[in-house]
Amino acid sequence: MVRPSTLFLLAPLLATLVFYCFYSDHRAPTKIGLLTLCAVCFSLAVAPQIYLNIKYYDTWTFLPVIELGNIQINAGIKMIKYATVLTGNEPRLPYANPFLTPNTDGIFWYISHPVNGFLTIFLHLFAALDFDYLTVYIFDKNPWYRPGLFIYSQSINFWGIAGVLYWLKRCRTQKEWNAKIYRGNIYLVSMISLFILGWASVTSISAVENRFALPIVSLLLPFAFWSILSGKLREKIFSLSLWIWFLIFLSFAMVVSWYIGELKVFSS
């Protein structure tokens, strides 16, 4: 079954095809052939789900027939995060949303409660990237490795974002590149931006699980190692080196992470 949480990947994929059609040096027949091939491959991938939905639910869609989007949005208003515990009778481990109000109106809740909505979105995004457990299914409610995992995951977040920003800074000018390289840089900047914005748009309003962060971690991880090992980011910003900013960020992240951890509702 196609998972709607991954639909944001279609944005950079479709943008890639548009970019190829407008900027590629290939002839029109080659472009048409590639677009046709992509359409055929996509159709083959979703055809089994479409067939099952038509046969059993009389619905022409490759998405789940239930209103999974609304379910996730409403769950995201009630919970900051969700995990699964396999050591008791009840596997649910919700992290209750402290900004919840008595009425939940789906996506309109964020509009009618802008302050609560903004804080909920922030905690959703932070919680998704804050790994308090190493595995998807939890057997140890208070693992010994929690402090080390916190430092590692937050280091990836900080240095990964720093690496992305530094790379974007280098790609923004055409003076250093010829036209072909500059065009490639514009493409990469667009794809990374669409990837991050697409992921954030889905995650920010969902009851997140740490596995939701895997796409963005796969992007930040190489940038994090590059930004640390290259030494390019040891330049001073606002009279402070990035290592000092990193310690400030880590202190802030520790407070927020502890706060989210206190929202857990363990079943008896």
C-alpha positions in Angstrom: 0.0 0.0 0.0 1.2 3.5 -0.9 1.9 5.5 2.2 0.7 9.1 1.8 3.5 10.4 4.0 6.0 9.8 1.2 3.9 11.7 -1.4 6.1 14.8 -0.9 8.8 12.9 -2.9 6.7 13.4 -6.0 7.4 17.2 -5.9 11.2 16.9 -6.5 10.7 14.1 -8.9 8.2 16.0 -11.1 10.3 19.1 -10.8 13.3 17.1 -12.1 11.3 16.1 -15.2 10.3 19.7 -15.8 13.9 20.8 -15.4 15.1 18.1 -17.8 12.5 19.1 -20.4 13.4 22.8 -20.4 17.2 22.7 -19.9 18.4 19.3 -21.3 20.3 19.4 -24.6 18.6 16.2 -25.7 16.3 16.2 -28.7 12.5 16.2 -28.3 12.0 12.5 -29.2 14.4 11.6 -26.4 12.6 13.8 -23.9 9.2 12.4 -24.9 10.6 8.8 -24.6 11.9 9.5 -21.1 8.6 11.0 -19.9 6.7 8.1 -21.4 9.0 5.6 -19.6 8.5 7.4 -16.3 4.7 7.4 -16.8 4.7 3.7 -17.6 7.0 2.8 -14.6 4.8 4.9 -12.3 1.7 3.3 -13.6 3.1 -0.2 -13.1 4.1 0.6 -9.5 0.6 1.9 -8.5 -1.5 -0.5 -10.7 -1.8 -3.3 -8.1 -3.1 -0.8 -5.5 -5.5 0.8 -7.9 -6.8 -2.7 -8.9 -7.4 -3.7 -5.3 -9.1 -0.4 -4.5 -11.4 -0.7 -7.5 -12.2 -4.4 -6.8 -12.9 -4.2 -3.0 -13.8 -0.5 -2.5 -15.0 0.7 -5.9 -12.6 3.7 -5.7 -10.2 4.8 -8.4 -7.1 5.7 -6.4 -3.7 4.3 -5.5 -3.9 5.9 -2.0 -5.5 4.3 1.0 -9.3 4.5 0.8 -9.7 5.6 4.4 -9.2 9.3 5.2 -5.7 8.6 6.5 -4.7 12.3 6.0 -7.5 13.5 8.3 -6.8 10.8 10.9 -3.1 11.8 11.0 -3.9 15.5 11.3 -6.3 15.0 14.1 -3.9 12.6 15.8 -1.2 15.3 15.4 -3.3 17.8 17.2 -3.8 15.4 20.1 -0.2 14.1 20.2 3.2 15.6 19.6 4.7 12.2 18.9 3.8 8.5 18.9 5.8 5.4 19.7 5.1 1.7 20.1 6.1 -0.2 23.3 6.1 -4.0 23.4 6.6 -4.6 27.1 3.0 -4.3 28.3 -0.6 -5.0 27.4 -1.0 -1.7 25.6 1.5 -0.9 22.8 0.5 2.8 22.4 3.0 5.4 23.7 1.6 8.8 22.9 3.3 12.1 23.8 0.3 14.3 24.7 0.1 17.7 23.1 0.1 20.3 25.9 -1.4 22.9 23.6 -4.5 20.9 22.8 -7.8 22.6 23.0 -11.3 21.0 23.5 -12.2 21.4 19.8 -10.2 19.9 17.0 -11.2 21.0 13.5 -8.6 19.2 11.4 -6.3 21.5 9.5 -8.4 24.5 10.4 -7.4 24.0 14.1 -4.0 25.5 13.2 -5.7 28.6 11.7 -8.2 29.1 14.5 -5.5 28.6 17.2 -2.4 30.2 15.6 -0.2 30.3 18.7 -1.0 26.8 19.8 -0.7 25.7 16.2 2.7 27.2 15.8 4.0 25.7 19.0 2.5 22.3 18.0 4.2 22.5 14.6 7.5 23.4 16.2 7.3 20.5 18.6 6.3 18.1 15.8 9.4 19.0 13.7 11.7 18.9 16.7 10.3 15.6 18.1 10.7 13.9 14.7 14.4 14.8 14.6 15.0 14.1 18.3 15.7 10.3 18.7 15.0 9.2 22.2 14.8 5.5 21.2 17.1 3.7 18.8 14.5 1.2 17.5 11.0 1.6 16.2 9.5 -1.0 18.6 10.5 -0.2 22.2 11.4 -2.8 24.8 13.3 -0.6 27.3 11.4 2.5 28.3 14.5 4.3 29.7 17.4 3.1 27.6 20.9 3.6 28.9 22.1 5.1 25.6 19.6 8.0 25.6 22.1 10.8 26.3 24.5 9.6 23.6 21.7 9.2 21.1 20.5 12.7 21.9 23.9 14.3 21.3 24.4 12.3 18.1 21.0 13.1 16.6 21.2 16.8 17.5 24.7 17.0 16.1 23.4 15.7 12.8 20.7 18.3 12.9 22.9 21.3 13.7 25.9 20.4 11.5 23.7 19.1 8.7 21.7 22.4 8.5 25.0 24.3 8.8 26.4 22.3 5.9 23.3 22.9 3.8 23.4 26.6 4.4 27.1 26.9 3.6 26.6 24.9 0.4 23.6 27.1 -0.6 25.8 30.2 0.0 28.5 28.8 -2.4 25.9 27.9 -5.0 24.1 31.3 -5.1 26.6 33.2 -7.3 27.3 32.5 -11.0 30.7 34.2 -10.9 32.6 31.1 -9.7 30.9 28.7 -12.2 30.3 28.4 -15.9 26.7 28.4 -17.2 26.4 24.6 -17.1 27.6 24.2 -13.6 25.5 27.1 -12.4 22.4 25.5 -14.0 23.2 22.3 -12.2 23.5 24.2 -8.9 20.1 25.9 -9.4 18.7 22.4 -10.0 20.2 21.0 -6.8 19.2 24.0 -4.7 15.6 23.6 -6.0 15.5 19.9 -5.4 16.8 20.1 -1.8 14.5 23.0 -1.1 11.5 21.1 -2.4 12.6 18.0 -0.5 12.9 19.8 2.8 9.7 21.9 2.4 7.7 18.8 1.3 8.9 16.7 4.3 8.2 19.6 6.7 4.7 20.2 5.3 3.7 16.6 6.0 5.6 16.1 9.3 4.6 19.4 10.9 0.9 18.5 11.1 1.2 14.8 11.9 1.6 12.7 15.0 5.2 12.0 14.2 7.2 8.9 14.8 11.0 8.9 14.6 11.0 6.8 11.4 9.3 9.8 9.7 12.7 11.6 10.0 14.6 9.0 8.0 14.3 11.0 4.6 15.6 14.2 6.1 18.3 12.5 8.1 19.5 10.9 4.9 20.0 14.4 3.5 21.5 16.0 6.6 23.9 13.2 7.5 26.4 13.7 4.6 26.2 17.5 5.0 26.9 17.2 8.7 30.1 15.1 8.2 31.2 17.4 5.4 30.7 20.6 7.4 32.7 19.2 10.3 35.5 17.5 8.5 36.1 20.2 5.8 36.7 22.9 8.3 34.9 25.4 6.1 32.4 26.2 8.8 34.9 27.2 11.4 34.6 30.8 10.3 33.2 33.2 12.9 29.5 34.3 12.8 28.5 37.2 14.9 31.9 37.0 16.6 31.3 33.5 17.8 32.5 30.3 16.1 30.0 27.7 15.0 31.3 25.4 17.7 30.1 27.9 20.4 26.7 28.2 18.5 26.6 24.4 18.5 26.9 24.3 22.3 24.2 26.9 22.7 21.9 25.0 20.3 22.7 21.7 22.2 21.6 23.4 25.5 18.4 24.6 24.0 17.7 21.3 22.4 18.3 19.5 25.7 15.6 21.6 27.4 13.1 21.0 24.5 13.9 17.3 24.3 13.4 16.9 28.1 10.1 18.8 27.9 8.9 16.5 25.1 10.0 13.4 27.0 7.9 14.5 30.0 4.8 14.4 27.7 4.9 10.6 27.4 1.8 8.8 28.6 2.7 5.2 29.6 -0.1 2.8 30.0 -0.5 1.0 33.3 
